[in-house]
Amino acid sequence: MSTAEIIERALHLTASERYALIELLHQSLDKPDPAVDRVWQEEALRRLQAYDEGRLECVSMEEAFKDL
């Protein structure tokens, strides 16, 4: 079955069935990636060290998000 056929069949599902399908598809994509997690952990530690050494200033959350 082609992707187009799957989509066509999915469009004929009820709203609740389509929602359940979306949830399942989303969950299948939202898996942890240990390599990405490791990179972010290393970056967080570098930033913390830079802050502790006075090489990095921080701003309040209010300041960081004031323009959003």
N, C-alpha and C positions, 0 to 999 in steps of 0.2 A: 504494500500500500504506500502510495506516495505521500509526501507532506501535504500537498494540496488536498488529497482525498481525506486525510486525517482532519485537517482544518474544516473541510466541508462537513464532515460527519459531526465534529465537535460543535459546529454552529447550530446543529439541529437538537442539541441537548437542552434540557430545561435550564433555567437560570441557576438553580441550585447545583445541578450537575456540572455546569460550566465553571461555577465558582470552586467546586471541589477539585476539578481538573486543574484549574489555575493554581490552587493551593499546593497540589501535589507536584506540579511542574516547578513552582517556585522553591519548594523544599528540596527538590532534586538539584537545584542550582546553588542553594545556600549552604554549601558544605565548607567546613573549615579547611584551610590550606596551610599545613604546618610551615611550609617555606615562607609564605607571606606573613604568617604570624611571627616567625623568627625575625624577619626583616624589621617588622614594626617594633618588636621588643628591643632589638638592637638600637633602633632609632630613638626610642623612648629613653633608653639608658644613656645614649649620647647626649640627648637634650638635657636630661637631669644632671649629668656630670657638668655640662657647660653652664647650667644655671648655678649649680653648687660652687663652681669656680669663678663665678661672676662674669662669664663670657656671654651670657644670654640673659636678657631681661624678660620679664613677663608682664602681662597686662591682665587686668581683671576680666572676668567673663563679660561683664556689662560693656566694657570698652571694646573687647574683641567683636561683639555682636551688635554694636550700636547702629551700624549702617544697614543691618539686614531687616 
